[in-house]
Amino acid sequence: MEFEEFAGLDHRGAAGRLLAAGWNVCGIGDWAFVWRSPDGRLVARVCAFEPGYGVFVELCRALPGHSMLPRIRFDAELAGGGRLTVMEALRPASAEERESVLARWEAAAPDDPVSAVRAEAERLDAEAAQRIPFWGGLDRNPGNVMRRSDGGLVLVDLFYANGLEIYRALVGDPAKVAAAFPAEKRVFICDIAVIARESSPEEIAALRAAAASIA
């Protein structure tokens, strides 16, 4: 599949292209839907409104080939403010593996590969806090430790934007969201995965009304 063909598409067009090529949804997070390739080797993270994931992509590119970061095949912004990121498929790590990696993160031993990831992640976090509205910071969720098919452990999704604050502001103070994100970057602000999965019809209506008021 030639991922460059996704240029200019929004998240709906990207999802349609993946579906037509035989990819299937394998996960739904707070921000994105994750699609897996027919051969199982790749996953595509598709998000409609994405203020923060690019920082994790920056981390992977800053430490190319690092054993504890995923291999990213393709990454691009989508029309309307979304993002498509294609990377190697990973599997969940065990509870023991997760605890071990998080303990290594805290210990920060100089010769531990985890320490290089932590140092660069903390640098990027400090930068992002100055330039990305509603920045949340580093995310050390145990679920962010995953495993390659060969058993190697990998850190993913190490940063987050504060979605609760964004959507609270969208309903309560839409002008704050309008000032934070250019109109062309929030076209699909109400299409993120957690809204589709968890919001009531009344909540969806309120969010869409607020978004329309600042469109």
N, C-alpha and C positions, 0 to 999 in steps of 0.2 A: 504494500500500500504506500502510495506517495503522499506523505503528510503535508507537503507544500500545497496540495490542492485544497487544504482547509483555509488558506489565506482568504480573508474577506468574509468568511462565514460568521454567523452568530452561533450561540450555543445550540440552538434548535437545528440549524443546518448541519453543524458538526455531528450532533447525535444522529441525525438522519443518515449522514454519510457513513458513520460507523455501523449503524444497523444494516444498511444495505450491503455492507462488506462482510456481514456475518459476525460482527462483534456483539457481545451480550453484556447487559448490566450485571455486575458482580458485587457492587457495593454502593451504599448511599450514606454519605457523611452529613455534616452540617451544611457545608458549602456546595459540595459537588456530587455528581454521579460518576461512578467509576465503571468503565467498560473494559472487558477482557477480549483479547484477540482470539480468533478461531483456533489458533494453535496453542493458546495458553501462555505464550512467551511474553506478551506485552499487556500493559493496561493503559487506558487513556482516561485521564481525569478531566471531566468537562464541567465547567462552572459558568453560570450565567452572569454573576456579579462577583468579581474577585479583587478585593483591595490588597491582599497580603501574600498570596502564594508565590508571587515572583521572588520574594526574598529567599524562600527555600531553594528555588531554582538558582539564584545567585550563589547560594552556599555550595550547591553541587558543582557549579562551574568554577568556583574559586578553589575547590579541592578536587580537580579532575582525577578520576581513577581511584579515589580513596576507597578503601575496602569496606567502609561502614556507611557509605552513601550510595543511593540507587543510581543506576546508569540511566540518564535521560536521553531518549532518542529524539524527541522533538518538543518544542515549547513555543507557544505563540499566544499573543492576546487575540481575543475574538471580538468581532464587531459588537458594540453595545456595552462593552465593559467586562466581558467574560474572559476565560482563559482555557486553553487546551494544553495539557502536558502529557506526553507519552513516555512511559518508562518501563523498565523491566518489571515483570510480575513478581510479587513477593507473597509469602505466606505468613500467617501469624506466628510469632515466637511463643515459646512456653512461658509460663509464669516465672519459672526459675531463671530463664534466659533474660527476661525483661528486668527482673530485679538485679541480676548481675550487671547488666549494662548500665542501669541507672546508678548503681553503687560505684561503678567505674567513672561515670560522669562526675559524681560528687568528689571522688578521690583525686581526680585530675592528675594522675601520675604522668610525669613528663614523657615516658616512653610508651604510653598507651595510645593507640590510634584514636580512641574516644576523645582524648584531650585536645587533639588538633581540631576535631569537629567542634568541640565546646568553645575553644578560643575564637575560631572564625565565626561561629554562630553568635557569640556574645558581641563581637565587633559589629556584625550586620544588624543585630537587634538594636544596638545603640544608635546606629545610623537610621534605621527604619522608624524609630520612635520620634525622630526629628522631622520626618518627611511624609509619613503615612498617617492620615487621619484615623482616629479610633484604633490605634495600634494596641495590641494586647501584650505582645512580648514573646518570650520563649515558652514553649509548651513541652513539658517533660512528662506527658501522659505515657504510662507504661505501654499503651497500645501503639505508640510510635516506634517501638522496637519490633522489627520484623525479621524474617529469615529468607535467605535465598534457598534455592533447591539443593545447593551443595552444603547447606547448613550454616553458611556465613551469616552473621547478624548485621542488620542494617538499621540506621536511624532515618525516619521519615517525618515529614510534616512538623518540623521543629519550631514553627512560629504560628502565631494566630492574630487575626484582627478581632476586635471585640464586637462580635456580631450582636450580642444582647444590647449593647449600648447603641449600636447603629440603628437597630430596629425599634428600640424604645424611643430614640430621638426622631425617627421617621414619623411615628404616630404623634408624639408629643410636641415636637419642635421641627417640622419639616425643613424650615429654613436653615437649620444647622446642618442637615444632611446635604442640602443644596449647595451650601458654602463649602462643604468638605470635598464633594465629588463633582467633577464637571458633568453636565447633563449627558454627554455622549458616553460616559463611563458608568452610568447607572440606569440605562434604558431598561434592563431586566432585573432590577434590584429585588423584585418580588418573586423571582423564579428560582431562588436558591433551594437546595434540596431539603433543608430542615423545614421550610415553610410548606413545601409540598407534602412532607411526611407528617408533620405534627400540628399545623395550624388549623383551627376551626374555620368553617366558612365565614363566620363573622370577623374573625381576626384577619383572614385573607382580604375581605372586603375593606376593612379599615386600612390595611397596609396599602392596598392598591389605590384607594382614594387619596391617601396621603402622598403616594408617589406621583399620582396624576396632578396633584396640586402644585408640584414643583417641576413637572416635565418640561 
